[in-house]
Amino acid sequence: MKSRFDLVRSAIKNPQIVLVLTGILVLTGVYSLVVMPQQEFPESVILQGLVIGVFPGASSQQVEEQLTTKVENYLFGYKEVKKAKTYSIS
């Protein structure tokens, strides 16, 4: 606990060091803002997705025919969706 008080005391006795460190941090932040790439719509990768369809009162066969196949056909229209890694449960 004594070392924390020594740090505070030395900062009070030598404010130039605190000002220099603060200046360095501010300059680093400004440099980062200038150099950092900025995109309005950055790319993001979605690794998983979950589609839930509710079809009350329907049998599993009806859900498969009327809902699952249509949703799968729509999803497979995207090149990013891998058919081998996609499965459905009715």
Secondary structure, 3 states (H helix, E strand, C coil): CHHHHHHHHHHHHCHHHHHHHHHHHHHHHHHHHHHCCCCCCCCCCCCCCCCCCCCCCCCHHHHHHHHHHHHHHHHCCCCCCCHHHCCCCC
